[in-house]
Amino acid sequence: MNVKCERPSFNSQFTRRFSGRAVCFWRVALRACSPSCSELKHDMAAVETIGLCTAASGWALSGTGTNCTYVGSNSWADQQLMVGSCARNVRKALDGHSRAWITSLLDKAHGGALIFEDAQRSGDPDGTRAALRAWAAADPRVRLLLAAPLLYPKWSRTQRLALCRNMLAQEAVRALPESGALVALDLDCHAPAAESIMIALSSMNTQRRWDVLTANTRQPMYYYDRWALRSGTLGLAYDCWFNKSQARLHGGCLDYAIQIDPAAQPFAVESAFNGLGLYRAAALRIASDCRYRGTKNSYLCEHVPFHLCMRAHQLAIGVLPSLATDCGPTELSPPQKLKIIRYGVDGRVQVASPAASVVGNGVRMASERRVGAGVRHKGNGKG
């Protein structure tokens, strides 16, 4: 098999020293270290393998893509769950809640975490990469994809996120069994209790009604991720940021104050995310030709092309109202412009008149500004 284990030199093209430990690298496209690499068997979290991040096939040793280092074991044998996340400047969230939450979920499920992070021009400004490396070294269930810098203008924000999310989806397809699941999480969002994730995944696997379930927003706050949402039921079946003709007729993203009763049953949408999504591995395989896609200056929410492609494969996407995240204050227009939409426990939708009572109800009022190049759009996932 022509597999080699050695202590690498600093000028080696295919190896890199990591904490003074051995590195295993492949001269052929193997997906895991050979057992003959005895020095590594007891310390798989230290392994670094330089390869490429490719939207079409996930992580690879060769081909066309962005330079990308895989940290940790590339073997996911018999594991049922993958927590997949994109990371950039999230050290505070990691230390505050995300690392503990992921650990608690992995303690309940037989699985691991895969976190994508790209280098920045200024290095590691808030210590995110250092924290991720330390976590992966301490917990072999945590793997990292560390990409070369994805810098503007070659890479806009949604293009970076699209690459990350394509990597996570492709690796889930490769690694997980048919009964497995990808839990896609924005690290700076507060997620629901790990037990609720396990209950939802069990229901998805046994009932097979839903292929994807996405999160609600914790009340009393209004629904956060309106850009990724495509729902005729809730009145947002268009791009509320950049479809100007529809926005003039029906309102832009900030004009929608949506509240979903957490006791309601799951309901179908064409696209949604809201910081947390549960994807059946079997559905991801059916939709293996689907891709997340961003654009220059981020004029497209990367979730929408992927989800619409899944829908074209007749896969069911829904919002699970009881599964609620907190991704921060929901930004809204002034009260007189708002369209207040409430999805009730009985599945009925009520459209209320604008009211000043929404101010202070877990929202931040929007300043008058143009949303465009250079603006960090609210609710399209974090990177």
N, C-alpha and C positions, 0 to 999 in steps of 0.2 A: 504493500500500500504506500510505501515511500513516505512514511510519517517520521518526523524528526523532533526530538525534544532536546533542548539545549539551553544553557544560560546565554542569552543574547548579548551581542556587542551593541554599543550605542549607535554605530553606523549601519547596522543591518537594515535592509530595505523592508523585511517582512516581520521583524520582531522588535519588541520594545520592552525595556526593563520596567517592571512594576513592583514596587516595594521590595526589590531585591530578590524576587522569586522567579521561578522558571516560567517560561512562556512556551506553549505548545503551538506550532504552526503547521499548516498543511502544504504539501507540494502538489496535492490533488484535491479536488473539491469534496472533502469529507465534511460531514456535518457535526462531528464531535471528536474529541481527543481519543486516541487509541488507548486501551487499558495498559499498553506497554509503556505509556508515559507515567511510570510509577510515581515519579516525584510530584505529579500534579493530582493524583487521585484523591489526596487528602486535603487539597486546597484549591478546589475548582474555582472559587470566587476570585482568585488572583489571576486567572487566565485572561490575557488580552490577545485578540486576533484581529489583525488589520485586514479590512476588506472594503466593500462598497455598499452603500445604501441605494437600492434601486426600487423605484415605484412599481415596476412590473413584477419583480420576483422576490422582493424583500432583501435581506442581507445576503451577500454573495462574495466569494473570493475573487471573482473576475467578472468582467462585463463592462457595462456603461453605467456610471452613477457617481455619486458623491463619496469621497473618501470617508470611511466610517469604521470605527473600531468597536468590535463586540467584546464586552467585558463580562466574564462569567461563563458558566456552562452553556453550551449551545444545544445540549440535550434536554428535552422536555418529556422524556419517556414516562408514560402512564399518568401524566398530570392533566387535570381536568379544567383548570382555570388559568387564565392569563389576565393580570391587571396591566393595562397598557396606558401610558401617559406620555405627554410631551412636556418638557421642562425647559424653562428659561427664566432666570431671575426669580426662582421660587424657594429660595432658602428659608425665608420666614415661614412660608406655608409648610414646608417639609418639617421644620422643627416644631411648628405650632400644632399641626394636626395630621397632615397627609401621611407621614411616615408611620405614625402610630395606627392610623386607620387601615392602611394597606397591610401592615403587620397583623392586625387583628383579623382581617379577612383571610389572609393566608393561613393563619392558625386554625381557621375553621374549614378551609377548603384545601384540597390537594392541588396546589398550583404554585405559581410564581409571578413575579412582576417583571415587566420589560419597560424601561424608561429611556426615551430618546431625548438627547440634549445636544445642541450644536454649539461649538465654540463661538465666542464673540470677539469683536475687534479689540476690546479692552481687556481681554483675558477672562477672568472669573470674578466679575465685580462684586457679587454678593455672596460668593462662596458656594453657589449651587453645585458646581461640578465636584468640588472637594467633598461636599456632603454626600453626593451620590456615590462617589468612589468609596468613601468610608463605609457607607451603608452596604454596598455590594461586597466589600471585603469581609464585613461582619456577618452577612446573611446570604448564604449561597442560593437562596430562592430568588434573589434580586439580580437581574441582568441589566446591562446598560448598552445602549447604542450611542456612541459619542461621535458626532459628525464633525467634519471640517466646517469652518465658518460659513454660514449661509447669509451673506451680507447684501444689503440693498446697494445698488439698484438691481442686481441680478436676481435677488430673492426678495420678494415682498412678503409681508407677514402671512397671508393666507397660502402662499406658495410653500413657505417653510412648514406651516402646519399640515398642508396636504402631503408633503413628503413624509413627515412624521407619521401621520395617521395611515398612509399607505403602507409604511413599514410595519406598523403594529398589526394591521389587518392581514398582510401577507405572512408575517411570522406566526400569527394565530392559525391561519390556514395550514401552514407547514407543520406546526408543533402540536396542535390539539386534536383529540379524537372527535368523532362525530357528535358525541354527547357533551363535548366541552363548550366553554363559553369565554368570550373576550369581554372583560369589564373595562370599558374606556372611561377614564377619569381625568378631568382637569384638576391638576394638583392644588390650585389655589381656591377651589371650591370646597366647602364643608359638605361631606357626603353623609347620607343617612346611615343608621346603624348597620354594621356588617351582617347582623342576623336578617335584616330585611332584604339584603342582597341575596342571601342564601335561599330565602323563601321564594323570592321572585324567580331565581334561576331554576329552582326545583319545579316550580309551576310551568315555566317555559319548556322544560325538558320533558315533562310528563304529558301536558295538555297539547303542546305543539300548536297553540293558537297564535302565538306571537313569535316572530323571528328576531325582532329588535324591540326592546322596551327602553324608553328614555325617561328622564326625571322631570318632575314638577319642581316648583319653587316653594320653599317653606313659607307658610303664611305667618304673619299678615302681608308679606311682601308680594308684589306682583311678578308674574312670569318674566324671567330674565332674558332668555335666549330667543328673541323674536326674529333675528336675522336668519337663523337656521331653520325656523319653523315654516312649514308649508301645510296649512290646514284650512280646508274649506269650512269645516265645522266652527272654527274659531275666527273665521273671516280674514285669515292671512294666508292666501294661496299664491302670493307673489313676493318678489324681492322688495321688502319695505325700505331698504336703504337706497337702492339705485334704480329701481323701476319708477322713474319720475312721473310718468303718465298715470300709473296706478296709484302712486302716493298722493297725487293731486286729487284724484277722485275719491280714494278710500282712506287715506292717511298713511303717514310714514311710520317707521318702527316706534319712534318715541311717542306717537299719538295713541298707541295701543296699551291700555292697562288691563292685562288679562289675569284673572284669578280662577284657579281650578280647585274645586273642592277635593281635599285629600281623601275623602271617603268614597269618591266616585269610582266607577269601574274603569279599566283601561279603555282608551278610545283610539281609533285609527287616525294616522296622519300620513302625509306623503314624506315629510322630513321633520326631524326635531333632534335636539341634543340636550342642551341645558346643563352642561357640565358632567353628565354621567349617562352612559349608554350601555346596555347589556345586549350582546350579539351572540346568537347561537353559532357555534363553529360550523355546523352543517349548512347554515344559511350563507355564511361567508364563503364556503366552498362553492355553493351554487352561483354566487355572485362574484366569483373570482376574477371576472373580467371588469368589474366595477372599480373606479378610481376616485379618490378625493382629488379635487382640482381647485387651485387658486389662480389668481391672475395678477399681472403687474398692477401695482398700487392697490391691490386687495379689493377689487370691485366685484368679487364673487365670494360668497361664503363657501368654504371648502366642503362642508358637510352635504350641501344640497345635491351636487351632481352624483355623489356616491349613493345617497339614499334614493334619488329618483331612478337610478340604475337598478338598485335592489327592487324597487317597486315594479320595474319593467320585467323582472324575473318572477313576479307574483309573490314576492316575500312581504310579510305583514310587519309594518312598523307602527308602534303605538306609544302613547304617553301613559305611564303608570302613575296616577295621581298620588298614591300613598308613598311613592318613592321620591323624596323631596331633598333638594340641595339648597345650599346658601352660597351663592357666588358673588355676594355683595349687593349694594343698593341698586334697585332697578331705576334706570334713568328715564324720565318721562318729560313730555311737553308740559307747558302750563295747563292748569286744570280746564280752562275754557276750551282747549283744543282736544281734550282726551275723548277716546272712545273706550268706555269701560265695559269689558266683556267678562261675564261670570259663567263658568261651566259648573252646573250644579250636580249634586249627588245623584239625581235622577237622569243625568245625561242631557238635560235641557240647557240651552244657551240663552242667557239674558244679556241684552245690550242696554246699558244704563246711560242716562244723560250725564254730561260732564258735571262734576261736583268738586268743590274745594276740599271735601273730606279726604280725598286721596293724598293730600299733602301730609307728610309726616308718617304715612302708613308704610314705612319701610321703603321709601323711594327717594331719589334725588332728582330735583327738577333740572331739566336740561337748560343750558345756556343757549342763546341764539348763536349758532355757528354752522358752517358748512361742513358736512361729513364727506371726506374725500381722501386724497393721497396724504399719507402721514398721520391720519387719525386712527387711533386704536378703537375699532368698532366694538361696541358692547355686545357680548353674548355670542361671539363666534368661536369660543374656545380660547384657551390660553396657551401661549407658547413661551 
